[in-house]
Amino acid sequence: MNAPRTRAEREAFARSAVQQVEHERVQVAAHYEHDPAIFSMVLDRRLAYATGVFQDPAEDLESAQERKFARIKEKLAIAPGERMLDVGCGWGSNLLYLAQHTEGCVHGITLSEKQREVALARAHEWGVASRVRVDVQHVEDLDFAPESLDAVLFSGSIVHMHNREAIHRQMVRLLRPGGRMLISDCYYPEQARGNRESTATQYIFVEALGYCRLLALSEELTVMERAGLDVIHVEDLTGHYVLTLERWIDNVRRNRQQIEALAPGFSRVLQSYMTIARLSFARRTALEYMILATKGRPKTDVGLWRIP
């Protein structure tokens, strides 16, 4: 791994592993413990807090997020009865889509009790509660039996986790042979672009979102391979994240008064961090990738995918 790139990362390295887990448990959860009604005014109807996949720049947010859900479904290829873990499942966007569109059993973990409540309420409302479980838990506290999972998803969540080496080793232990792991998240270019020590970076990584650690893509892939995963597909979704952030920012502006009534000052936090992020991805000082890896022989041939 490269030397720490940001103040947030240096501070994390100064903590013990136990202290860092507790730091993430408290600081990261704070952002997501705001009233879910706020996020319903900013995000799509399923409350996906990660990039969509746009067919063209004029497309609406709902269509882009539905395409992303379908892409994740095709890549994870969950068969009837298989067990999937969604790490950082949020309000259940991917978790419930997969429950609705596969016959697998889905288990989500989040650091936010409010997110758990929304996800479980929607599972009941949408008729999939019997195959959905959601716990408030840090990923490093999981006590699953070895080789008890068929698929693992990190969508917009692994960026909040410092101890990547241990987490990847943990996921390899939990996956059965042929198991799949998908990550959709933010990365730094290997070559430094922009000022990673700026107050804007500190604002996003600490003040707005609690804790973020952006690796280079090459670092993440190396850690995954050393843990025992085979990386079989990588997509650059940076441009799609720019478009997603634009839609979110427009929604914050449109609903500022209602957001402020629920959480004074939070609309400014959202618009500020999203604007900084949009500029970063537009300038490619930060990047967005989707990574698919397997434990052993791949279940599907990526060359035969019919992915929208």
KADACOR-V495798 format. One record per helix or strand of 3 or more residues. SS is the DSSP state (helix for helix, strand for strand). FROM is the first residue (numbers start at 1). LEN is the number of residues. If there is no record, write none. Layout:
BEGIN
SS,FROM,LEN + SS,FROM,LEN
END
This chain:
BEGIN
helix,7,8 + helix,17,16 + helix,36,5 + helix,61,16 + strand,83,5 + helix,93,9 + strand,105,6 + helix,113,13 + helix,129,3 + strand,132,5 + helix,139,3 + strand,149,7 + helix,158,3 + helix,164,11 + strand,175,14 + helix,199,10 + helix,217,11 + strand,230,7 + helix,238,17 + helix,256,7 + helix,266,17 + strand,287,8 + helix,302,3
END
